[in-house]
């Protein structure tokens, strides 16, 4: 008989077997899981209740397999220098920063702010596949866990930093690389129309309409004195 073992690729050896028991009571849906270690011949031994450590190890293995299958936040090259933190297991997200720069912004017509090239402060972004939050920082020369965060000086942003994307479609594929993930979220943010304040949250000192009127198309640097501290630091974004 022909040995076909090598045709199947990676060879896996059995390590553990689980036996799941369910309570025989309709009103009690509790379960009990018994774990067995397997010897070199694959025979079960050492029966014992599944421990928390074993359950966590199994969870991590399943999450790793799922992440490899989906490919979300995988690297297509070197780690981008502006990435501050990356979580790739359960509920993956990325935190990155952008320097003070000029970017085209679009404003809803009834605000009376002309759309155009606007200067903005350095920003810190935190995004998952489901949503994005943005914060301002005054100095991005050396960002640490203790770097203080400020409210992002934009319309459409809640007090906690979450961005209301309105009708903007989430175009983040489940196998999105980290580089594309960052690019797509920033494009979605900057290509949306800034239209209103969220729940009466005032993100800057003074009049936000007058602020952006003075910046749109003028080339003036963003006045850092207008930023309002939100009492958080970068470490509060890392969960």
N, C-alpha and C positions, 0 to 999 in steps of 0.2 A: 504494500500500500504506500502511495506517495505521501511524504510528510509535508503538509501544507502550512505548518506553523509559521514559517518565515514569511508567508504571503500575507499575513494579517498585520504586519507592521510591528508596533510596540507590543512587547509581551508583558501582560499584567499578571501579578500573583495575588491570590486572595489573601486578605489580611484580617478581615473581621466580618462577622455575620450578625445581623440584628433580627430579633424576633419580637414582633409587636403584638401586645395583648390589649384587648378592649374590654372594658367592664360590661358584663352581661346584664345591664340594667338600662332600659330606655331613657330613664331620667338622669342617668350618670354616664356622660360621654368621655370618661377619663381613660387614659391609656397608660400602659406600663411597657417599657422597652427593655428587653434583656439582650445583652451583648455577649458575643462569643469570640474569643481569639481563635485563630486557625493555625494549626501546626504546618510544617513544611509540606505535608501531604494533603493539606486542605481540610483536615478533620477538625471539627469544632472542639474547643476545650475551654476551661476557665470561664464558665457561665457566671455572669454578674450583671447587676443593674447598670444600665448605660449611665456613665458619669457625666457631669457637666463639662469636664475637660474634653471627653470624647465627643460629646455633642457639638461643642464649639469647634473642634478640629474638623468634624464632618461638615459643619456649616461653612467653614472657610474653604474647604476643598470644593464644595458645590459652588460657592461664589466665584472661586478662581476659574472653575470650568465654565461657568456662565459668562464671566468676563471675557475669557478667551474666545468663546463662541460669538459674543456680540461685538467685541473689539472696541467698546466705548472707552475713550481717553487713552488709547494705546499711542505710543510714540512712533512716528514715521522716520524719526532721525534723532538728533540729540535733544535733550531737555531744553526747551526755550528758556533763555536767561531771565525772562520776566515772570516766570511761574514761581509763585511763592509757596504753594502747598498743593498736593495732589492726593486725592483719596480714590482708589480704584476698586475697592471691594463693595460691600453693601451700600447702596445709595451713593454712587460715585459723584464727586464734584471736583472742581478745580478753582484755585484762587490765583489770580495774577494781577499785575499792575501795568499801567501805561503812564508814560511821562506827561508832563505838561506839554500840550501841543495844540495845533489848530485843526479843526475838523468841521466839515459842512454839517450844519444842523438845520432841521426843518421845523417850522413853527406853524401851528394852525392860524389861519388868516385872521380870525377874530381877536387874537391876542395883540395884533398890531405890531408884531416883531418881524422884521424882514428875515427870511431864510437866507443863510449865507455862511461863509467861513467864520468860525468862532474859536477863540482861544479858550482853553479850559485848564483846570488844575490837574495835577497828577491824580490818577484814580486807582482804586483797588476794586477788583471785580470778583464776585463769587457766583459760580453758576453750576447747576446740575442740568440734566436733560430737560427737567420740567420748568425751570425758571432761573432768573438771574437777579442779583442784587449788586448795587454799586455804591461806593463810598469815595470821598475825597481825602487826600492827604496833603499836607503843606510842604513836606520835604521828602523827596524820594531818593535822596543821595545814599542813604543807608536805612533800609527798611528792616525793622526787627519785630519780634512779637509784641513789643511794647509801643510800637508806633501808634500814636493816637489817630483815630478816624474822625472824619467830619461828614456832615450830611452832604450827599451829592447835590450840587447846586442846580438841579434840573426839575422841570415839570415831570409829571407821570411817575414820580418816585415816592414811595411810602416813607414814613419816619424811620422804619427799621431797615431801609435800604432796598427793599424789594421793588422791582420795576413792574409797573403795569404796562404790559405789551399790547393791550387792547385787542384789535382784530389781527395783529401780526401773527402769521402762522409759524409754529415751531417747526423748523426745517432741520432739526438735529437728528441725523440717522442713528440707529442703535449701534452701528459699527464706526461711529465718527472718531477719527484720530484726535489727539489733543490739539494739534495745530489747527485743524479745521474747526474743531469745537470752539476755540477762542475766536477765530475769524468770523464764524457764522453768528455767534452771539453779539459780537461788536457790530457787525453789519446790521443785524436786526435792530439793535438799539439805536444806532445812528441814522438808519434809514426810516425810522418811524417818525411820526409827527408829534412834537411836544405840544400838548394841548391844555392841560389843566393840573391844578394842585390836587394832591391826594389827601382826602379827609382833613382838609384845612391845615395840612402840614406846611409850614413856611421853612424852606430849606436854606435860606440865606438871610443875612442881616439886611434890612431895608427892602426895597421893592424889586422883586425878581423880574418883573417885566422891564423896568427901566435898566436893570443890570444887563439883560441880554440885548436890549436895544443898543446899549452903549458898546457891546462887544461884537455884534453881528456885522461882519464885513469891514470892520474898522482896523483890525490888526492890533488892537490894544491888548496888553497882557491881562490875564484874569487877576482881579484884585483879591489876593488871599485873605485880606481883612474881612471880606464878606462871608467867609465860611463860618459855619456854626459847629462846634464840637458836639458829638453825639454820646460822649461819656464811655465810648468803647475803644478798645485797641485791637490790633490785628489778631491777637490770640483768641479773642471772643468769636472769631469767624471759624476757628478750627474746632470741629466737633469730633 
